[in-house]
Amino acid sequence: MRKLNSIKLNHKKNTAEYEAVRFRTPEYVKIPMSMHMGAPCTPTVKKGDHVLVGQKIGDSDAFFSAPIHSSVSGTVRDIIDYRLMNGTVCKAVEIDTDGKQEEIQYTIPQVTDKESFIKAVRESGVCGLGGAGFPTHIKLNPKNEIDTLIINAAECEPYITSDYRQMLERPENVLGGIRLIMKYLSIPKTILAIEGNKPHAIEEFIKLTENEPEIQIFKLPSTYPQGAEKVLIHSTTGRVVMEGELPSDQKVIVMNVSTTAFIYKYIQTGIPLLRRRITIEGNAVGKPMNVIAPIGTMITELLREAQTDTEAIEKLIAGGPMMGSCLINLDTPVTKTSNSFLAIKDYKEPEKSACIRCGRCIRACPLNLMPTELEKAYIKKNISALESLKVMLCMNCGSCTYVCPANRRLAETNQLAKALIPKKK
């Protein structure tokens, strides 16, 4: 099996041994109605309504969507227009909390077959917790027969350790979720893929699965980007997901490890997705930590808890430094897909220079794309060239930008180039 291109990064997993602490109930939350790929939800509450923890406050009739629940009890302050990181606008529900955290009467879902399992997963509100936000109930209902479930526990980005803490703190939830998915989707085999820089997690799961040969613990090389879906599938099975294909076309489903753990917890308790385990890191942070925070909590509160010098922040990143998104201000809430916030000070933007045609970006690309040629085609707005160079295959891993000695923003250019490609009907 041919190895895909990869790069070596300083992992900076400084919070790996920091157990996640439960964050207090904030006085106010802002919960966007779009925290997943697909159609945004419509608020099911109005200004002045009293809401309870776990109450559904947003839903949609659209197939490609997932409901949203309140993480607090209190009074709806307002329904506002909120601009997301990608520039689009959706509704957001603002809630003043009452400090009581009164909960709805949770109903444990009655799951007896695949159909009821998929329905329960949708009602939980879960989407891909690794960052992409793909509605999980859709992923778990593929058209093709699946022979392998792959659990993505690579967590290959520097700094982030929230998935790692999930594995160490609640391994029984991870395995419980795996067993449920295998049972109701009739999948005979699971590969739990963990990067080699997490030896404690690997040892723990090898021990816990010693009597379950259908669950294989796979040690991934500690190179970037092992957690990218197509790379992960190739690394663990040797299969190649071609352009235009889904993983299910290769008879696999890839699930994030925290998503898998949540599914088990929901099926056992009926408690929907209300909180996220998040890493707070960066050189502006005085007390790096992992924290379990209610969805809708403002980032400023988490940064304050982590003793962050907010005045000195020059770059605030949601996610990791390679694939994360820069935030324009601190007035941003925790969402379903939040797994890390990095507060950086003393940042200087690298000065861009001319391409020296060294080929490092090509050798770094896991998918063997040609970033320099893509950049040229984008500048010329040559759509046919962009298509022939397979720009839509770019997964924005950032490897090309990272290795470029000329500091050219190649990965960013690829994403701008994708917007030029006409959408197929």
Residue, then its C-alpha position, 0 to 999 in steps of 0.5 A: m500500500r503506497k503511503l500518502n504524502s504527509i508532514k511532521l508538526n510539533h504536536k504541542k499537546n500541552t493539555a493532554e494530561y489536563e482532565a476536563v473541568r465542568f464550566r459554570t452555568p453562564e449568565y447568558v448564552k447565544i445559540p445560533m440556529s446553524m451549527h451543522m452542515g445543511a439547512p439552518c433551523t428555525p427557532t421554535v421559541k419566541k422572545g419572552d419564553h421560559v425555556l428549560v435545559g434540554q428543550k428543543i429551541g430550533d428545528s427544520d423540516a429539511f432532510f439535511s439538518a439537525p435540531i437544536h436544544s437549550s443548554v440552560s434554563g431561563t428566559v429568551r432575551d431575543i431572536i437576532d440575526y447572527r453572522l457566522m464565521n463563514g459570512t452567512v447570516c442565521k437566526a440565534v436565540e439569546i437566553d438570560t439564564d436563571g441559574k436554576q438549570e431546570e431540565i425537561q423530563y428526558t425520555i430514553p429513546q426506544v431503539t429496536d432497529k436501524e430505523s428507530f436508531i437513526k431517528a433517535v440520533r437525529e432527535s439528539g441533535v448531534c452532528g460531526l463533533g470533529g469540526a465538519g458538522f455533518p448531520t450524524h443521522i444522515k451519515l449513519n443511513p448510507k445507501n450502500e452496504i458498509d463492512t467497516l466502521i472507522i472511528n477517527a481518534a487521530e486528533c492530528e492538529p497541534y494543541i487540541t486534546s479534547d478528543y483525547r480527554q474523551m477517550l481517557e475520561r469516558p472510554e466506556n462511552v466510546l466503546g458503547g457507541i461503537r457497539l450500538i452503531m455496529k449492531y443497528l447498522s449490521i457492520p461486522k468490523t470497527i477500526l479505532a484509529i489513534e495516532g501513535n502520540k497517544p500511547h495511554a489511549i492506545e494501551e487503554f483501548i487494547k486492554l478494553t477490547e481484548n475479548e472483542p476481535e471485531i474491534q481493531i485498535f489501529k496505531l496511526p503514524s504521528t504525521y499530519p493530516q492523519g485525521a483527514e477522512k480520505v487519508l484515514i480511510h487509506s491509512t487504515t484500509g488501503r481503500v481510495v475514495m475517488e473524486g465525487e465519491l463518499p466513504s460509503d462508496q468504499k463500504v466504510i463510515v468514518m465517525n469522530v470519537s467524541t460523536t460516537a461517545f455522545i451517541y451512546k450517552y444519548i441512547q442511555t439517558g435521552i439527554p441531547l447535545l448540550r455541552r462540548r469538551i473544549t481545549i483552551e490554549g495558545n501563548a496568550v493563555g495563562k492557564p491552558m485547560n480542557v473544559i466542558a462548556p454549555i453550547g452558547t457560552m461566550i468565548t470571552e468567559l472561557l478565556r477569562e477562566a483560562q486566565t487569558d490576556t485578552e488585550a494582547i490577543e492578535k489572532l483567535i482561532a476556532g479549531g486548530p492552527m492548520m484547519g481552524s478559522c480565525l475569529i474577528n472578535l471575542d463576541t462568539p459563542v461555543t457551538k456544537t462543532s467547537n473543540s478548541f480555541l487558540a488565543i495567540k499574541d505576538y503574532k506577525e503575519p509572514e511576508k509573502s514573496a515570489c514562488i521559487r518553484c521548489g515543489r515542496c507544496i506538491r510533495a506535502c499534499p496528501l492528495n498529490l495536487m499541484p498548489t502552485e498551478l492551482e494558484k496560477a489558475y485562480i489568479k487567471k480565473n481559469i475555471s477549466a484549468l482549476e477543474s482539470l487540476k482537481v481543485m475540488l479534491c483539496m481538503n484544506c489541510g494547510s500542508c502546502t501553506y505550512v511548507c512554503p518557503a515563500n509564505r504563499r497562502l496556497a490552501e486559502t487560495n484553493q478555497l477561494a478557487k472552489a467558489l469559482i467552480p459551478k455547482k452541479k445540478 
